[in-house]
Amino acid sequence: MFNRNLISFATLCCSALVASRSLATPLPLYVLAGQSNMSGWGRVDELPEAMMLPQADVYYYTRGAGFGYLRTTDDDFGPELGFGWTMSAALRQPLAIVKYTKGSSTLAEDWNPDLDDNTYSLLLAHVAKARRYWEAAGYEVQVAGIVWQQGEDDSKRAAMASAYGANLLHFIEQVRLDLDAPDAPFIYGQLRGETHRYRDGVRAAQQAVDAAGVGAYLVETDDLSTWDGVHFDTPSQLTLGRRFATAMLGARSKLAGDVNGDGLVGLADLNAVRNNFGAYGEGDANQDGLIDIEDLNLVRNYFGDSQLAAAAPEPSSWFMAFLGATCLASSRRLKPRLPFACRT
């Protein structure tokens, strides 16, 4: 009797846990990490007034400023503002951002997952703290994507630059594992560092990782302006964030023109372009940071395409599947009720 009661109690607890999880509101969490260009050199006093206000549908946690809504937390800002505004406009649901950065840090050492008590360890601790905080508030938190802007310091040293590709692949694999997000898109920005001696090696490694088919996507930055050849200025920080968001949204679908990532190029995508034309946000089909005629033409050219189309059976296959199912069901009935095609 004791064992049976114990089992019943355990079953009840598990059922309650499952029920509580099913009732929790989903909260996609995006992790932003890297060095100084992720910390940001954008000037808050150059922002439009609307972007200085807290964004109530984007929860934000960063070192120093603590928990709150997405907002400017210091005199400087990074790509989180453009990213958060764009993701919010596209997803139309609450989302969360955890940002953790360290200036002058290297992937080879500071962000190396195989080393203890380094910046990588602190990143994991901050994400874990944020998850506990929002889960206690009633959300079901899942890491939905990772955004990375880093590489400047590795491009100053020959050994680190030559190992950057292997180190980045290892970092992507391990951070997904440690964050329990095996399928999370990994979006990362192209290194500038124009005065750094080994930057071409790091940039080549970034392109190779993008082509490796591991769900990592490189965002171009060559057309963005900087203060000093390394650090992005205010307009470029906003544009970079928007590009990160557009790449994140696009990673959910491989279809050209599918700006909302639902696997279909349709009316919703066309309306997204029209509604945001001349601005930014959902509708940036070619991921260049601006919604314009090129995006409209891209959606129109691929209108009607679907991810399901290639996998959908031909009409004859649908008929045979239906016929087979009918025969199987009918075989369990009396002979006189069998359809003519199934009689023997």
SULRASUL-V515688 format. One record per residue. N is the residue number from 1. NEAR is the number of other C-alpha atoms within 8 Angstrom. Layout:
BEGIN
n: (N N)
near: (NEAR NEAR)
END
This chain:
BEGIN
n: (1 2 3 4 5 6 7 8 9 10 11 12 13 14 15 16 17 18 19 20 21 22 23 24 25 26 27 28 29 30 31 32 33 34 35 36 37 38 39 40 41 42 43 44 45 46 47 48 49 50 51 52 53 54 55 56 57 58 59 60 61 62 63 64 65 66 67 68 69 70 71 72 73 74 75 76 77 78 79 80 81 82 83 84 85 86 87 88 89 90 91 92 93 94 95 96 97 98 99 100 101 102 103 104 105 106 107 108 109 110 111 112 113 114 115 116 117 118 119 120 121 122 123 124 125 126 127 128 129 130 131 132 133 134 135 136 137 138 139 140 141 142 143 144 145 146 147 148 149 150 151 152 153 154 155 156 157 158 159 160 161 162 163 164 165 166 167 168 169 170 171 172 173 174 175 176 177 178 179 180 181 182 183 184 185 186 187 188 189 190 191 192 193 194 195 196 197 198 199 200 201 202 203 204 205 206 207 208 209 210 211 212 213 214 215 216 217 218 219 220 221 222 223 224 225 226 227 228 229 230 231 232 233 234 235 236 237 238 239 240 241 242 243 244 245 246 247 248 249 250 251 252 253 254 255 256 257 258 259 260 261 262 263 264 265 266 267 268 269 270 271 272 273 274 275 276 277 278 279 280 281 282 283 284 285 286 287 288 289 290 291 292 293 294 295 296 297 298 299 300 301 302 303 304 305 306 307 308 309 310 311 312 313 314 315 316 317 318 319 320 321 322 323 324 325 326 327 328 329 330 331 332 333 334 335 336 337 338 339 340 341 342 343 344)
near: (4 5 6 7 8 8 8 8 8 8 8 8 8 8 8 8 8 8 8 8 8 6 6 9 7 8 11 11 13 13 13 14 13 15 14 13 12 14 13 13 14 12 11 12 5 6 9 6 6 5 9 10 8 9 10 7 9 13 14 13 12 10 7 4 7 7 8 7 11 13 11 12 7 6 8 11 16 14 14 11 14 14 15 13 10 14 13 13 9 9 6 6 6 10 12 11 15 14 12 13 11 10 8 8 11 12 13 11 9 10 12 12 10 4 7 6 7 11 9 11 10 9 10 10 8 10 10 8 8 10 9 8 8 11 10 7 6 8 11 11 11 9 13 10 12 13 12 12 13 13 11 14 9 13 17 11 10 8 6 10 14 9 9 13 12 7 11 10 9 8 11 9 9 9 9 12 9 8 8 7 11 7 6 11 12 13 15 12 13 12 12 10 10 7 6 9 8 11 15 8 10 16 10 8 10 11 9 9 13 12 6 6 7 6 10 11 11 11 11 7 10 6 5 7 9 10 8 5 10 11 11 14 12 12 8 11 16 13 11 14 15 15 13 14 13 17 12 12 12 12 11 9 11 9 11 9 14 17 14 11 11 7 12 11 17 11 6 8 14 12 8 11 15 9 6 12 10 7 7 13 14 14 16 16 14 8 9 6 11 9 16 10 6 8 14 12 8 12 16 9 6 10 9 7 10 10 11 7 7 6 6 6 7 6 6 7 8 9 8 8 8 8 8 8 8 8 11 8 8 11 9 6 8 7 7 4 7 12 8 5 4 8 7 2)
END
